[in-house]
Amino acid sequence: MHGLYDHEGILRFIGLDREACIAYADLFDLSLTHCSMLDLPVPLPLAVRTRRRMLPEASSS
């Protein structure tokens, strides 16, 4: 994955390859001389725990 940052350091686009970043810059008339592209690490999926449902308490009658 690649990130395209503008001259102010703001992340403008995240793409799968450099060509996607270049296409984005061309689409929005961003000068590549005033931008930078960096390789971004692929994020790892987070484990999500399910919430336990509370069972209604049995009434003792």
N, C-alpha and C positions, 0 to 999 in steps of 0.2 A: 504494500500500500504506500501511496505517496501523498504528501500534503503540499499544497500550494499556498505560500504565504505572500502577502502583499508587502510593499515597502515600509509599512508601519508595523509589521510583524503580526498582522491579523491573519488567522487561518481562513482562507477563502474557499478551499475545495479539498476534498479527499477523494482520490481515485485509485483504481487498482494498478494503474501503470502510469509512466511518465507521459505517454501520448494522451491520456485522458486529461491530465493537468494542462498540457499544452493546448488541447482543444478548448478547454474551459477558458484559458487566458485569451485565446483567439476570439471566442464567442463574445467575451465582455471587453475586448480591446485593452487587455492588460499587457503592458510591456514586460516581457520576460527579463529585460535588463534591470527592472525595478522589483522583481519578484524572486523568490527562492523556492526551490523544491527540496523536500527532505523525505527520506525513507521513514515510514512510520511502522512501528511494530504492530503485528497482527494481534488484536486483542483476544485474550482468552475468555471463553464463556464462563460466566459466574454460576455457581451452584445456587439454586433457589430451594429453600426449605419450604415444605408445605405446612400450612397452619393446621394444628390439630383442632378438630371440632369438639366442642364441649357437649357431652351427652347430658340430657336432662337428668337431674337427680331423681332417683326413685323414691317415692314417698312411702314411708313405712307406716301403714295404718292397720 
